[in-house]
Structure formats: structure tokens, C-alpha cells
Amino acid sequence: MKQGYEDAFSDLQSEYISLCLEYAEGKAEEIFAYIYRTRTMRMFNAFYRSEGKIVSASQIDTTCNDDEFLQMGRNDISRLEEICAEYEAALPNEIKMHYDVKTGKFDSDISYENYSIKNRVTPMQVFMSWLKEEKNKTQ
């Protein structure tokens, strides 16, 4: 891995969080962003804590277009691939990002395993499981 990778990778994660913040139009307390990619599959989605409740992106009261938001996130996966190629770094299959708007605390969980083949689950199932897990924490 070449020098500068961590900065470039962090910048891309920040751009994802910025995209999610812009989409939520100031209504998010926390952001949970999800990326999954393989050679043949790309997925981006997000959910939020808003007014103390965990809600999907489509449940946020926003003037932004849901499809455009999701497409922009999917398109940025190409940048992830370019960064990893440029810096000769391993390309992750999954990234889960969490950002607390109030505190500015950011955390991410990165996986290099293609679980969709091994475990026979879809990225959407994993995303929905994560959303449900966060919902259960608030009840």
C-alpha cells in the first residue's frame, strides 16, 4: 500500500457522510451508511436516527430524491475502486459507517469478505439486519 491511501480513503468516507447529511437536510442525529461491492454487485444505502427514532432514508422528511441519493452513493463506489487501485490497497467488499452528528464521532467497520457467496445472504439482508439491530437498541 502506497503512502497517502489512508487520507484518500478517509476523504471518500467523509464524502459519503456529507452526501447523507445533505440528503437528510439537517434532520439527522446519527447517520448509518452502508456500502457493498463485488466485481458484479454494487450497493449503497443509509438509515438515520432522527427525532430519537431509527428510520430508513426514505422515511426522512426531505425534498431530495431518494433514487438520486442512492444512485450517487452507488456511483461513488467507482472512486473507492480507483483509490484502492492507485494506492495498491486491498479493495473492501463492505463498509459500514456510523456518524454522530452532535459529537462528530465517526466509526467504520470494513470487511474484505464476500459474504454473499459464502453465507448466501444478500447485501440488502445484511443492511436490513443492521437497521433492525439499531432499532432494537432504542426500544
Steps between C-alpha positions, in 0.01 A plus 500: 500500500637838396524801726191719491246218482358556848442870428333429166285224652400725793412781260268267308329389820454867594340562162252218564409651836463843336269349237287349777496827697394694193224251427364520857483881484595549865255242637758232590639442846702200384586359159550135414636456146555164330708407196532156348692417186630205308605468136135455402303681770485850647274621776474817703236586754461690824277538800480759771416578856257791475288634784632213713378228260684285250354563154590396148616764255160498331332578834695823552285801414718646226459680171781293347429220254555154654610338174753774424643472851546123470641529147756760608616266776526206260691712247757596762591133544703541178711756686563246775624255238721768342652600834584141589654440157702823510641428845534125446273427794262214559149581379236457771175322425301666776518826694264593782537862611350665804509873566362682805400847379510661847839374611663461158607148596558276200554125492514248220507124471677372188482146368688337215287185497246428229234365735227494234650186349625338820193562717238521226366833620443811298646840584145627551440231762816607684401867475149431632643288781727789602206743490290263714789455745527879547121530538507237774759704692256790529199301621 
